[in-house]
Each structure stands twice: as structure tokens, then as C-alpha cells.
């Protein structure tokens, strides 16, 4: 997986509004950038000339993990990447599909997205695309460590109720994964069916 030490147990959740971003990230088991495979860096590092739209620095990516309340499993990783790409204004549908293919077929085995991870990726992308949070990859979260998660979520349009709803939907669709068992299962007053990709778009989503 992408993180060592206690990566399997680290899970910031969504009930940490009054913690600062720095406090949450301080508890995060960190991976060294050089430990990330070259193909992943090539496609996900914003410094790469062939990076996908929404590519983000490791520091900002970690901040989005905290803001979305997601841990460090591949299922979590897929949701965070999907959400970030969905929120990027410049991304095209074909780029979403190409990344989906590469991450599930070409990435090194421990980084490769399995079927359940692709479901989380699709859910994250759909919510990022429809939500108010836009271009999070451009936000300098590395300078905002002293802000609370509540303040950052409000400032950048991250809707906790919508996240709770989609996590409930994710857990229902993937009930047997370790990640799903610890997701927040409160709908938060939002119907998760409203957050699914519409019929005809990402048509392979429902078949997996």
C-alpha cells in the first residue's frame, strides 16, 4: 500500500471539525516521496509533464485525505483521487476513463485499483464533479495547517453531509471490505442515490 507503519488503522473520520489540519496530519503515517513508484509519480505528480488534470502535490493530497475523512487503504486512495479529479474544472471525461484504466491495469500491484477501489473512485469522482468544492489541487493547504477542518471544509465547499451520504452508499455497495466497515454510515439527510453518476455517464460504473 501507499503508507507503512499503522496505515491500516489511520482513519481521521468526519467528526473532527475542531482539530486543526496540522493536528490531523501529524497523526498520519507518512510515506517518503521516493518510495512511490515512478509510474504513479509520472501520472499523479503535478511537476510531471504528462500528469493528469487534478494532479496534486503529496502535501496537498494528504490534506484532502484529512478533509474528506478518509484513511489510507487503496479504497480510500481511490475515493480521494476520484474526488480531486472530479473537482478539477479542466478534466475531460476521456481523461477520467484513461486514469481509471491505467490505475487498475498498469500500476504496480500494491498500488493497483481492484474492482472495489474503482467503485470508490467512481463515487468520489461523481461527488467531486457535482459538489461545490472545485480545483482543490490548487489550494495551498500546506500553508493552512493552523486552520480547523471545519473552517477549511466551509471555505472550500466540502459538504460533510454529502460525504456521509456517499460513504453510506459506498459501505452498502462494498459491505465486506475493511475500509467500508469503518466509514461513517450516517446519511446526514442526503439521499445517496442523488450522488451516483447519471444514467449513460461512466456506464461501466454500475456493472462492477
C-alpha positions, -999 to 999 in steps of 0.1 A, spaced: 0 0 0 10 36 -2 18 41 35 36 20 61 35 18 98 -1 18 111 -16 29 77 -44 3 80 -57 18 113 -53 55 105 -87 70 98 -95 107 105 -132 104 100 -156 133 98 -162 140 135 -130 161 139 -142 195 129 -124 214 157 -90 198 151 -65 217 130 -53 203 97 -18 201 112 -30 181 142 -47 155 119 -18 153 95 6 149 125 -10 116 133 -8 103 97 17 75 89 37 91 61 53 76 31 85 91 17 80 105 -18 109 84 -32 90 52 -21 62 60 -46 67 41 -79 78 60 -109 46 54 -129 25 68 -101 47 99 -98 46 103 -136 8 105 -137 0 120 -104 28 145 -96 19 180 -109 55 185 -118 53 158 -144 47 170 -180 22 141 -185 3 143 -152 -35 140 -153 -56 171 -147 -61 175 -109 -26 161 -102 -16 173 -68 14 175 -46 18 149 -18 13 175 9 -20 188 -6 -31 152 -14 -26 143 23 -46 173 33 -76 162 12 -74 128 29 -80 146 62 -107 169 48 -126 140 33 -122 119 65 -105 91 45 -79 66 56 -50 51 36 -63 19 20 -64 17 -17 -102 21 -15 -97 53 4 -70 64 -20 -93 57 -50 -120 79 -35 -97 108 -27 -82 107 -62 -116 104 -78 -129 133 -58 -99 155 -66 -102 148 -103 -139 153 -103 -135 187 -86 -109 198 -112 -126 221 -137 -104 212 -166 -107 174 -166 -123 157 -196 -144 125 -195 -118 106 -216 -91 116 -191 -112 102 -162 -116 69 -182 -79 67 -191 -68 71 -155 -93 45 -145 -78 21 -169 -42 28 -160 -47 27 -123 -64 -7 -125 -43 -24 -152 -9 -8 -153 0 4 -118 24 -18 -96 4 -45 -79 3 -29 -44 -10 4 -59 -33 -11 -84 -70 -4 -80 -92 -35 -77 -129 -36 -86 -140 -23 -52 -115 5 -55 -129 16 -89 -163 18 -73 -149 41 -47 -131 61 -74 -163 65 -94 -182 76 -63 -155 101 -54 -154 114 -90 -192 118 -91 -194 137 -59 -164 159 -67 -179 167 -101 -213 177 -87 -203 193 -55 -192 229 -46 -155 220 -40 -136 230 -71 -99 228 -80 -87 216 -47 -54 206 -62 -47 244 -65 -54 252 -28 -22 258 -8 -32 236 21 5 233 31 2 269 44 -31 263 62 -22 239 89 -34 261 117 -69 262 104 -96 239 117 -110 212 95 -145 229 99 -131 262 87 -114 246 57 -143 225 47 -166 255 48 -142 277 29 -136 252 1 -171 238 -3 -166 203 12 -201 192 23 -198 168 53 -235 157 49 -229 148 13 -198 128 22 -217 110 49 -243 100 24 -220 88 -2 -200 68 24 -231 51 34 -238 42 -2 -202 30 -6 -204 8 25 -237 -7 12 -222 -15 -21 -189 -28 -6 -200 -43 27 -172 -67 32 -141 -45 29 -122 -33 60 -125 2 47 -163 1 44 -167 -12 79 -152 20 93 -168 45 70 -193 70 85 -227 54 79 -249 84 87 -268 97 57 -267 132 70 -301 139 55 -289 133 19 -302 106 -4 -271 88 -17 -289 79 -49 -286 116 -59 -249 113 -58 -245 84 -82 -233 91 -118 -264 97 -140 -275 70 -165 -254 70 -196 -223 85 -180 -195 63 -168 -217 34 -179 -194 7 -166 -198 20 -130 -230 1 -122 -217 -32 -137 -189 -36 -112 
